[in-house]
Every structure is written in C-alpha cells, then in structure tokens.
Amino acid sequence: MAGEVDDIDYWLRWEVAVCAFIFAAPAVAATVLIYRVRSEPLRSVDLWIPCWRGLNPFWLLGFRAIVTVAMTCLLARIAAAEGAFVFYFYTQWTFMLVIVYFVLATIISAHGCWSYLRRDVSQSEERNEFLKGDVEDSNPDAETCRIDRNADDTEWQSQQKHEDNEQRAGFLGYAVQIIYQTCAGAVLLTDIVFWCVIIPFMSSDQFKLTLLMGCMHSLNLVFLLIDTALNSLQFPLFRMAYFVLWSCAYIIFQWVLHACGFSWWPYPFLELDTPWAPLWYFGMALVHIPCYGVYALAVKAKVLFFSRFFPHAFIK
C-alpha cells in the first residue's frame, strides 16, 4: 500500500478521482431521473391485495408477518455472534432494508385486512337490516320501495368498489413500493457477488462459509420472490435510480470510514490503492443493470406466464 487510508497522499491518487467519478455520475443521473420521471398512480389496494383471485389477503399478511419475524431473528442471531461488525457489509445493509420492506408491508396489509373485515361487517349489517325490512313490508307499495332500495344498495356497493379501486396510495405506500424495488436489485447484487465472486475466489483462510451466512445470502431472495408471486405491486423501471443511490450511499459510507482511519475494506474490489480499482468500480456499476433487469424480467414473466396459464385465477 502506498500509504495509510487516512494519509492525504492516499486520497490524491488518480485512481480515487476516477472511482469517485464512476459512482458520482450515476448518482447524479439517478437523482435527475427521479425528479423528472412521473410514476404511474399507485392504488392503495395494490399494496395488500394478492394478485390471485379468491386468495384471502390474510394469507399475504400472514406470510409477510412470518418473514418479518424470521429475518429479524436471523439478523439478530448473526449480530449476536459477530457483533456490530456485521453491519460493515453491504449484505447486512440490504438484509435490513428487506426487513424494513416486510415490516412496512405487514403494517399496510394489516390495515388493509382490517378495512376489509370492517367493510364486510358493515355490508352484512346493512344486508340484514334490508332483509328485515323486506319481511315487515307486505303491500304493493312496499314492493316498489324494496326494488328502489335494491337499486340503491347495488349502486352503493358499486360506488364503494370504485372508490376502493381508485383510492391512491399515500406517502407510506409509495415508500413501500420504492423500498421493494430497491431490495429487488440489491438482493440480486448481494447474492451474485457472494456466490459468484467471494466464495470462488477467496481462500478458506480469508473467509469461512457458515450456515447462517448461507441462509442470509439465499433466503433474502427466496422470500422476496415469494412476495412478488403473491403481491399486486407494479414494477416501473425508472425506480432503478433508487437502487443506484442505495449502492452509492454504501460506497460513501465506506469512504468516510476509511477517511477517518479504517484500514480494512470489507470487499477487496473496493480497495483504492491499486491501478485496477477503476475497472472494479466500473464493473460493479455496470452489474447494477443486469441485477435490476433480471428481477424486472421476473416480474414481467410472472404476469405473462400466470395470466396465460391461469387466466381465471390470476388478476392481471
């Protein structure tokens, strides 16, 4: 190493300037894209209604709640074994982000299911009152009144359904969608780097694979894919910008730590004291595109495949 990471000469190397440009340029482009592109309106029901006709939303709520508990316990187990040092890695950053998604999604699903039950109870009570009135009315004028009330009831139910479908999601709803799409790219990036770069090329002396680590780098993707197969969330492509900003935030975090005196990089390809550093940074920047693109294709394939082979069960 030409110098310590807290040495000014270390940060004045040409590799540092090039690497800074490599991740700063996409960050600026992502920010501009977020401000200029308008997303499609997000309906509140899309956050908690499954994409399968006849599947009670309580099943999606239960799955999200179970995943929240399971992932939190797994992260707590690793943190208890390794200490706060584990949060030095991009993997734990992404794992925590996935937990945040499932926590918020569980809360929204719970609220949606509660509204769903309350509406059913309300409709049931009104139906009972209506039937009770039918029994009490027995003259021709009452028959006319019953027909009018039937029409009013049908119109009211149609209006309620229309209002449910048209109600736009609020800030929390859009936040959940953004976190969901950020997790999609980040989880694939994490698992691909771990299984295809770190495991094959790092020696057993440098890194030892454990069951907890294996679960952390596989269950995150499995849980997210299952949720994708069940939920009705849209997947607009421009939201890749948030995925880029998430990775840039981690790079800045690492650079700040090393500027404060930390000398060890959690990933060898983040090391700046090598002429190969710009190539590593450029390669990691490029790999964001296929990572996000593969998950976007998975969502598109879900819609195309399920709507074709299960047209009566899948809600497109």
Disulfide bonds with the S-S distance in Angstrom:
none
